């Protein structure tokens, strides 16, 4: 597994979406909405590849950690999610 990687997309200076990649470059087989503003991307075996955060300005770090635990993925260091608080 690769290191977690958080990308935040901005439009007119405001964060409009974010993607937390938690696994390497495997192909997404399916996407599943796990919260109103969080979509999980899964591979063919159902392993989590990443999370789409549809409202990063209002996404709590603790909620992301809960979703990761529910999907049997490793927790991500708080420092890796710190940009969510700044968005």
N, C-alpha and C positions, 0 to 999 in steps of 0.2 A: 504494500500500500504506500502511496506517496504521501507527502505532507499535505495537510489541509490547506486549501487556497481559497480566499474570499475575494470575489470580484464585485464591485458596486458600480452600477451604471447611473449616470446623472443626466438629467435633462433640465436645462435652464438653471443649473446650480443646485438642483434638488435631487436627492437619491430617489430613483423610481423603481429600481429592482436590484437584486443582488443574487449571486450564485455562490454557494459554498461547496466546493469540490472536495470530497473526502476520499476518493479513490482515484486510481490512475486513469488512463485514457480508454478504458473499455467502453464499448458501445451501449447506449441506453436502449433497453428493450421495452420499457414501459415507464409511465409517469403516473403517480398517484397523489391526489390531494389529501394531505394528512391534517391540515389545519386550513381555515379560510384563506390564509395568506401564505401558506407553505406547501410546496409541491415537491415530492420526493421522486428522484430519478433512480430507477433500479436496473440492474443488468438482467441477463437471462435466468440467472439462478436466484434472483430476488435480493441480491446484495445491494446496499445503498451505494450509489455513485456520487450523488450530490443533492443539495436542497436548493430549490428556487425560492427565494424570499421576495414575495410580490409587493411588500410594503416595508422595506428595510428601516425606514424612519421610526416605525412603530413595532418592530420585531424585537422582543426581549431576548437577551442572551440566554437566560434561563429556559425560555421556551424552546429555543434551538437545541439546547442540551437535552431537554426532555424528549424531543422528537428523535434525536440521535439514539437515546437509550431505548425508546420504543421500537426503533428499527434495528436494534442490536448492532449499532455502530459505536465505535469508540468515541468518547467525549473529545471535544476539541478544546485546546487551551484557550482560556479567557482572552489572552493576548491576541490570539488569531481572530477573535470575534470583536475585538475592541473597536474596529472601524464602524460597526453597526451603531455604537453609541454616539459616534461623531457624525454619522449621516443624519 
